[in-house]
Amino acid sequence: MTDSEIIETGAGDARITWHPAKKARLVLAVSHGAGGGIEARDLQALAGALPPLGVSVALVEQPWRVAGKKLAPAPRTLDTGWRDLWPAVAKKGLPVVAGGRSAGARVACRTAAELGAAGVLALSFPLHPPGKPEKSRAPELLGAGAPTLVVQGGNDPFGKPAEFPEGAYELVEVPFADHGFAVPKRASLTQQEALDVIIGAVGGWLGTLGP
């Protein structure tokens, strides 16, 4: 059973859709990317699979998305919205893991330390713009200041797993997957199997966090 709430932030109204665990031991607050919403296949898969494992999932829609805009604002504005809604995901008194896909992953990395996140889940971290590896965003990832898991598609144009620098984080590859974790029909694993890789990796990693 899901429950949605509107949260006022300095960047406008955000929306949180809760997928609660019956006996939650931690919360995963996870947001979307710069061009999509919480309907993304990986976010929906995690929201369905994690509550039985004792993880309440808070799917966060940034204010620009709630307002019906098609493009995300500047990173500073995204960070403002995330900071201001954080008390709403932390109100249950449980450890909160900050997460996101693509631009949402960058927000989680940039703000994790100051918000006291128990960990960072970076789905499809955009290491660089497509075709521009020289414009690396690795410092954001490396500076997260909390236990971090990166889940990356093997064919992600924003950064393939082999391009990532060494650092104090874990990285799990989803074979053949693109930036949206879609896999081609000719791949040796199905779309569901790709999602199962994500669910298994995230569920196992979250099991090492919290009480």
C-alpha positions as CSV (number, residue, x, y, z in Angstrom):
1,M,0.0,0.0,0.0
2,T,1.5,3.3,-1.1
3,D,1.0,6.7,0.4
4,S,1.9,10.1,-1.1
5,E,2.6,13.4,0.5
6,I,3.5,16.9,-0.7
7,I,6.5,18.5,0.9
8,E,7.2,22.3,0.7
9,T,10.8,23.1,-0.3
10,G,12.8,26.2,-1.2
11,A,12.6,25.0,-4.8
12,G,8.8,24.4,-4.8
13,D,6.6,21.5,-3.8
14,A,8.2,18.0,-3.9
15,R,6.2,14.7,-3.6
16,I,7.1,11.6,-1.8
17,T,5.4,8.3,-2.5
18,W,6.0,5.8,0.3
19,H,6.3,2.0,-0.2
20,P,6.5,1.1,3.5
21,A,7.9,-2.0,5.1
22,K,5.8,-3.6,7.9
23,K,8.8,-3.7,10.2
24,A,11.2,-1.2,8.7
25,R,14.8,-1.1,9.9
26,L,15.9,1.7,7.4
27,V,14.5,4.0,4.7
28,L,15.8,4.3,1.1
29,A,14.9,7.7,-0.2
30,V,15.5,7.6,-4.0
31,S,14.9,10.2,-6.7
32,H,14.7,10.2,-10.4
33,G,16.9,11.6,-13.2
34,A,16.9,14.9,-15.2
35,G,14.5,13.7,-17.9
36,G,12.2,11.2,-16.2
37,G,10.2,10.4,-13.1
38,I,9.7,7.8,-10.5
39,E,8.1,5.5,-13.1
40,A,11.7,4.4,-14.1
41,R,12.0,0.7,-14.3
42,D,14.7,0.4,-11.7
43,L,13.0,2.7,-9.1
44,Q,9.7,0.8,-9.5
45,A,11.5,-2.6,-9.2
46,L,13.2,-1.5,-6.0
47,A,10.0,-0.1,-4.6
48,G,8.3,-3.5,-5.1
49,A,11.1,-5.7,-3.9
50,L,12.6,-3.9,-0.9
51,P,9.8,-3.5,1.6
52,P,9.6,-7.3,2.4
53,L,13.3,-7.0,3.3
54,G,12.6,-4.4,6.0
55,V,13.4,-1.4,3.8
56,S,10.8,1.4,3.4
57,V,11.2,3.0,0.0
58,A,10.5,6.7,-0.4
59,L,10.2,7.6,-4.1
60,V,11.0,11.3,-4.3
61,E,9.7,13.5,-7.1
62,Q,11.7,16.8,-7.3
63,P,9.8,20.1,-7.4
64,W,10.4,20.6,-11.1
65,R,8.8,17.3,-11.9
66,V,5.8,17.9,-9.7
67,A,5.3,21.3,-11.4
68,G,5.1,19.5,-14.8
69,K,8.3,20.9,-16.2
70,K,10.2,18.7,-18.7
71,L,13.8,19.7,-17.9
72,A,15.6,19.7,-14.5
73,P,17.0,23.0,-13.1
74,A,20.5,23.7,-12.1
75,P,22.3,21.3,-9.6
76,R,22.1,23.9,-6.8
77,T,18.3,24.0,-7.1
78,L,18.1,20.2,-7.1
79,D,20.2,20.1,-4.0
80,T,17.9,22.7,-2.3
81,G,14.8,20.6,-2.9
82,W,16.6,17.5,-1.6
83,R,17.9,19.1,1.5
84,D,14.5,20.6,2.3
85,L,12.6,17.4,2.0
86,W,15.1,15.3,3.9
87,P,13.4,15.8,7.3
88,A,10.3,14.2,5.8
89,V,12.2,11.0,5.0
90,A,14.0,11.0,8.3
91,K,11.0,11.7,10.5
92,K,10.5,8.0,11.3
93,G,13.8,8.0,13.2
94,L,15.3,5.3,11.1
95,P,18.7,5.4,9.2
96,V,18.1,6.9,5.8
97,V,20.0,5.9,2.7
98,A,20.1,8.6,0.1
99,G,19.6,7.4,-3.5
100,G,18.9,8.4,-7.0
101,R,19.3,7.5,-10.6
102,S,21.4,9.7,-12.9
103,A,21.0,13.3,-11.9
104,G,19.4,12.1,-8.7
105,A,22.4,10.1,-7.9
106,R,24.6,13.2,-8.2
107,V,22.3,15.0,-5.8
108,A,22.6,12.1,-3.3
109,C,26.3,12.1,-3.5
110,R,26.7,15.9,-3.1
111,T,24.5,16.1,0.0
112,A,25.0,12.8,1.8
113,A,27.6,13.9,4.3
114,E,25.9,17.1,5.4
115,L,22.5,15.3,5.8
116,G,24.0,12.4,7.7
117,A,22.9,9.7,5.2
118,A,23.6,6.1,6.3
119,G,24.7,5.4,2.7
120,V,24.4,6.4,-0.9
121,L,22.8,4.4,-3.7
122,A,23.9,5.7,-7.1
123,L,21.9,4.2,-10.0
124,S,23.3,4.9,-13.5
125,F,25.7,7.5,-12.1
126,P,26.4,9.9,-15.0
127,L,30.2,9.9,-14.8
128,H,30.4,12.2,-17.8
129,P,28.2,13.5,-20.6
130,P,28.0,11.0,-23.5
131,G,31.1,11.3,-25.6
132,K,32.9,13.7,-23.3
133,P,34.9,11.6,-20.8
134,E,37.1,14.6,-20.0
135,K,34.2,16.2,-18.2
136,S,34.3,13.8,-15.3
137,R,31.9,14.0,-12.3
138,A,34.0,11.5,-10.4
139,P,34.7,14.0,-7.5
140,E,31.0,14.0,-6.6
141,L,31.0,10.3,-6.3
142,L,34.3,10.0,-4.5
143,G,33.3,12.8,-2.1
144,A,30.0,11.2,-0.9
145,G,31.4,10.6,2.6
146,A,29.2,7.6,3.2
147,P,29.1,3.9,2.2
148,T,28.2,4.0,-1.5
149,L,26.9,1.5,-4.0
150,V,27.0,2.2,-7.8
151,V,24.8,0.1,-10.0
152,Q,25.8,0.8,-13.6
153,G,24.7,-0.5,-17.0
154,G,27.5,-2.3,-18.9
155,N,26.6,-0.2,-22.0
156,D,25.9,3.2,-20.3
157,P,27.0,6.1,-22.6
158,F,27.3,8.3,-19.5
159,G,30.1,6.0,-18.2
160,K,30.7,2.3,-18.5
161,P,31.8,0.4,-15.4
162,A,35.4,0.1,-16.6
163,E,35.7,3.9,-16.8
164,F,35.1,4.5,-13.1
165,P,38.1,5.4,-11.0
166,E,39.2,3.4,-8.0
167,G,37.6,4.6,-4.8
168,A,35.9,3.7,-1.5
169,Y,32.7,2.5,-3.1
170,E,31.2,-0.7,-4.5
171,L,30.2,-1.1,-8.1
172,V,27.9,-3.6,-9.6
173,E,27.5,-4.0,-13.4
174,V,24.2,-4.8,-15.1
175,P,25.4,-6.6,-18.3
176,F,24.4,-5.1,-21.6
177,A,22.2,-2.4,-20.0
178,D,22.0,1.2,-21.1
179,H,21.5,4.3,-19.0
180,G,17.9,3.4,-18.3
181,F,18.9,-0.3,-17.6
182,A,17.2,-1.4,-20.8
183,V,18.8,-4.4,-22.4
184,P,18.6,-5.3,-26.1
185,K,16.5,-8.3,-27.1
186,R,19.6,-10.0,-28.4
187,A,21.3,-9.9,-25.0
188,S,22.0,-13.1,-23.1
189,L,19.8,-12.0,-20.2
190,T,16.2,-10.8,-20.2
191,Q,14.9,-7.4,-19.0
192,Q,13.6,-9.0,-15.9
193,E,16.9,-10.7,-15.2
194,A,18.6,-7.3,-15.5
195,L,16.2,-5.9,-12.9
196,D,16.9,-8.9,-10.7
197,V,20.6,-8.0,-10.8
198,I,19.7,-4.6,-9.5
199,I,17.4,-5.9,-6.9
200,G,19.8,-8.5,-5.7
201,A,22.7,-6.1,-5.5
202,V,20.8,-3.3,-3.7
203,G,19.1,-5.7,-1.3
204,G,22.3,-7.4,-0.4
205,W,24.1,-4.1,0.1
206,L,21.3,-2.6,2.2
207,G,21.6,-5.7,4.4
208,T,25.0,-4.5,5.5
209,L,23.7,-1.1,6.6
210,G,21.6,0.0,9.5
211,P,20.6,-1.9,12.7
